[in-house]
Amino acid sequence: MYNIFFETAAIGFIAVLLLYLYIEYPNASESNMRYRQWVAWILASDIVDVITSRMTDYGSSIPSMVNIIASTVYFLVSAFCFLSLAKYLHSLVKGRQSDLYMSFLNKLVIIYTVLMVINIFTGWVFTYDETGEYIHGPIYFIIFVLQIIVNSLSILLLFSNRKNMEKRQLAAIWLFMLIIIAGFVLQVVLFPKTLLVFYMFSIAAMTVLFVIETPDYIKLADALNEVEKQRQRADVANQAKSNFLANMSHEIRTPMNAIIGLDEMILRESIDPKARKYAGDIRSAGNTLLSIINDILDLSKIESGKMELVPVEYDFASVLNDIVNMTMKKAREKGLSYELSVDSDIPSVLFGDEIRIRQVILNLTNNAIKYTEKGSIHIAISFDKKDNMLICSVRDTGIGIKEEDMDKLFSSFQRLDETKNRNIEGTGLGLNITRQLVEMMGGSITAKSTYGAGSTFTAGMKQEVIDNTPIGDYQKHLAKAQAENEIYRPQLVAPHAKILIVDDNQMNLEVITELLKDTRMKITTADSGQECIELLSLGTYDAVLLDQMMPGMSGTQALRIIKEKHLADNTPIVVLTADAIVGAKDSYIREGFTDYLSKPVMYPELEAVLYKCIPAGKILTSEELEEENRRNEAAKAQAEASRPVVLVISDSTERLNEAKGMIADEYKVICVKDEEHCARYMEKHDVAYVIREK
């Protein structure tokens, strides 16, 4: 992958430079105008260079003809950049030699342009294959001929006219020629994957500006230095924040994985009502903490400009089902009336970022429930077909908002009316994130409130229509979906599947193993990347869950070795990571992982990933599961009946329980309280042993 940081920085430098020249010196001389034109071509070349480099990096996902045309544009823009340089030198050096110089270069650029256009169809200079690989053609050297000729003739022209030029002009131009040649050598010879040529052009251009084209260049130099310092400070601060958020996410999510996982096992296995209540409170607190972490990370993504919408086709009724399932119970547990109005004319299939749509409606609904102690929550959903706007309005009868606080409502880290709301959990980020998400989707959000009486939030989000068929009576659709959900819940059972779980934390291994106990899969564990590699070299698995952050060898490093040695070519490898920052999933998929699970691992997500990874033939259907359960019960009953009977005589419940605990695995234990009951039992049954208390 190309290193574009130098060229990207140069774009900023050149843009500032041009802006300064046009504002500070509106009445430009001929040479200054030619200089500005040359700088503008450098800026254009920089931009196209960065774009085409990134397209080359991802060439496999871009049609080859698109890459060919883009690279052709780059080479032509570069050619006109060199031609513009020649025009600038021509404006400094007048005379017959300079006229011949320009005439020859104009013709050369025309020939070069024709050759590059022909190359689109022939590939004589360069081309791209079907995999996106950049390939040199038989006359690839043509690309460098123009640069060499321009530089050589320019040096010759300047040398011939050196006596007619000022010393400062000669010094600046010779220096700028050396810088350009240095940039060419650095990129082509020493650092072929680092874009440097036009970065060096930008430095050369500023050298000329300071010495020749700007009378008060010291003032400009100071200004540019200050701009650069400010940029560096901002970059350092932004990087520090990103590093902190990444570390915070990892450090909190790793122990949360154990807390939430073990809590899930308590809820599954405990029958003590008090223990189950405590476990439920832990789950609620854990989910609240995760929500806070996710809010902070979302805000960071938005502020850094890295939050991206991922539009897909989606069934709107399904999105509403999820929202109702996640909020209705919560509202009713607080004793609130939950009212839902869904316009029957809403199109059934929309195109947009389904996840962010769900997040916006959930944020508004959860906020209403959070700040309402009695009364009702009313959610109204409609669709404006004229503007293709999905509209969600959430009204509550909660505490309301003071008029003087309305301006602070959508600000970051703002908690309104702290005295009244001190017991309500949250960061104050939810509405700020919601507003920014809505605006990213081409919409807006408004709020109306009466303090002490309630609030209404209305959000409109632009969505494309895929299927205009009306959604119809949503209440009937919801009732049917809820009934089906109560009747059947998919459960992963795959007794013949083998999976390998790799994590250096023993508690994490225990948590995931226990979570998967009911799946009946054969589970093997490893506590390092090296052990994972050794196990894969000895046998095959249906899936591998591989932790990323391990000492000695990370998950990514282990994956590379696995692929190099072809140890698991047909085995899905899923990364387990506490890294949940922006782009993490895409980054791991590009590294070669099949899928991604973020910590803390939630069982529904874990089950969904394994459903995709494990061969369908190894997963029991509901009918097969019922049949296997019947066989297991019958086998258990048969084994129970065939075990020898041990008769225990004691009137102490404690002693009887002790006896059962000691021998119940191998014998059928019958307890009686005295000799009389013992004799009666033995008249009708065969008894292997009798244990009498002394």
C-alpha positions, 0 to 999 in steps of 0.5 A: 500500500502506498504511503500518501502522507507526504503528498496529502500534507503537500496538498494542504501546503499548496492550497494555503499558498495559492489562497495567500497569493490570490488574497495578498497579491491580487495584481500579479505580474506575468511571471507571478501569474505563470508561477501561480498557474504552475503551483495550481498544476502541482496541486492538481497533480498532488490530488490526482496522485493520491487518488490514483495511488489509493485506487491502485491499492484497492485495484482488485475491487475496481474495474481495470478500465477505471484504473487505466483511465484514472492513471492516464489522467494522472500522467497527463496532469503531470505532463501539464504540470511540467509544461506549466513549469516550462512556461514559468521559466520562459516568463523569466528568460526572454529571447529566441532560445526561450521561444524555441524551448517553449515551441519544442515542449508544446509539441512534445506534450501533444505527442505525449498526450496522444500516446497516453490516449492510445495506451488506454486501448493498447497497454503499450505504456502501462495497463491493469490486469483483471486482479487490479495489478499495475503492469508496465508496458513495453514502452513504459520508459515514455513516462519518464522521457518528458520529465527528463527532457523538460529538466535537461532543457530547463537546466540548459536554458538557465545555464545559457542565460545565467548572466541575464538573471539576478543571483537570487533568481538563479540560486532559487531556480538551481535549488528548486531543480535539485529538489525536484531531481532529489524527489524523483530519485527518492521515489523511483529508486529508494522509496517506490511505495512512498509518494514524494515527487509532488511533495518535493515539487511543493517544497521547490515551489515554496523556495521560488516563492520565498526568493523570487515571487513574494516581496515579503516572503519572511512574513509568509514563511512565519505564517506557514510555519505557524500553520504547520505548528498548529497542524502538528499540535492538532495531529498530536492531540487527535492521535493522543485521543484516538490512542486513548479511546482505543486503549480504553476500549480494549482495557474495559472490554477485556474484563467486561467479557468475563463479567458479562459471560460469567453473569450469563452462566449464572442466569442460565444455571442458577435457580435461586431467585435472589442470585438470579436477581443479582445477576440480572442487576449485573447484566443491566449495569454491564449493558449500561457501561457498554452503552456509555463506551459505545457512545464515546467511541461513536462521538470520536468517529464523528468528530474525526470524520471517520464515521461512515454510513453503510447503506443497504436494502432493508425491511423496515418492519423488521427494524421496527420489530427490533426496536419494539422488542428492545424498548416495550418491556423496559417501558412497561417495567417502569409502569409506562403506557407504550403507544405505537402509531405506524403509518400503513403507507410506509414503503416496505423496503427502504435503502439506507444505513439500517444500523444508524436508523435503528440507533436514532429511533432507539436513542430517542425512545430510550431517552423518553423512557429514561426521563419519564417516571409515570404516564406514557411513551408515544412513538409515531412513524411515517414517511414523506414520499415527496422528500423521501423522508422517514419521520420518527416522532417520540412523545413522552410525559416525562420531566421536560426541559427548561426553556433556557436549556433548549440551546444546550440540548444537543451539545456534547457531554451536557446533562441538563438539570443536574440536580433533578437528573442526578440519579439518571445514568448516561454521558450526555452524548446520546442526543448529540450523536443522534443529531449528527447521525440524522444530519449525516443522513440528510435530515434534521431533528427538532425538540419541543418541551414543556418543563414538568409536562413532557417532550417531543423529539422529531427526526427526519432521515432521507431514505431511498425507496426500493419497494413502494408496497405499503407496510400495511397494518403493522400492529398485526404484523408485530403480533404475529412476529411476537407470537412466532418468537415465543413459539420458536427460538433458533438454537445452535446444536452441533454435536459433531462440530469441532472448534478451536478457541485461542485466548491467553486469558484463561477466564475468557476461555472458560467463559466462551467454553461455558457459553457454548456448552449447550451446543454440544460442540467438541471444543479445544482450547489454546492459550497462545498463537504458537499452540494454535498453530501446533494444534492446526498442524495436527488436526482440522476444525470447523471453525477457529476463534482467535484472540488478537491481543496475545503476548509473543504472537498476536492473532494477526501474526498467527493468522499470517503463519497459518495462511503461509503454511496452509494449515487451515485453508478451508477453515473459517477463522474469526478474530476475537478482539476488544478493539471496537474503534472505527474501521476495526472490523473492515481492517481485520477482514482485510487481514484475512479473518473470516469474521469479527467478534468484539469483546465482551462476546454476547451469546447471540452474536457468537451463535450467529457467527458460528451458524455461518462458519459451521457446515450446515450438515453438522447443525441439528435441525429442530426435528433432529434435536427433538429426536436426539433428546428422545434417544438420550432420555430413553438411554438415560432411563435404560441406564438408570433401570440397569444399575444395581440397587443399594438400599440405605437405612437411616432416619437422618436426612443428612446421612442419606444425602451423603450416601447418595452423593458418594455412590449415585453415579454407579448405583441406584440409591433407595433410602428407607428410614428403618428395618421394617421399610427395608424388609418390605422393599426387599420382598418386591425388588432385587437389592445388591447391597444394604447399608445400615447406619451404626 
